[in-house]
Amino acid sequence: MPVFMYFNETVTNPEVFDTYRKQAGPMILSYGGKYIVRGGAVTNLEGDPGLGRVVIIEWESMEAAKRFYFSAEYQELVKLRQTCTIGTAAIIDGSPPTG
């Protein structure tokens, strides 16, 4: 069952973030991730969801997403990303609705 990794960030240091992005992109692909959304303009339709730079990555399973996120090599990049962004990250179960 697919799952989706979600990042919502405000970039505070574009130069450092560019270093992160150049390393993270190929790493995500090498672990089997598939970009669904990678930045881009956000048009709010209702309320203020507080969205900045949104990234959504599809993974084949929860295990695959966690294998990537908690890998030693990505954890080094998490530290770098956290120095140049403010935001949130989550994994969302992609199970289809029942009923």
C-alpha positions, 0 to 999 in steps of 0.5 A: 500500500503506498504511503506519502512523505509530506514536507511543508517548509519555509526556506530561511537560507536558500544557498544552504537549502540548494546544497541539501536539495542537490543531495536529497533528490538523487538519494530519494530516487535511489531509495525508490521514492517518486516525487508527486509534488516538488515545490511550486505555488500554493493557492489556498482555497479555504482558511490558512493552512500555513503552506510554504514549499510543499513536497510530497513523495510517494513510497511503495510502503511504510517500511520503504519510506522509513528505510529512507528517512531513518537511513544514516545517509539521509539523517545527515541531510536532515540535520543540514535541512533543519539549519536552513528551513522551518517546517514539518515532515510526516508520512501519510498512509495512502490506504484507500477509503473504505465503504 
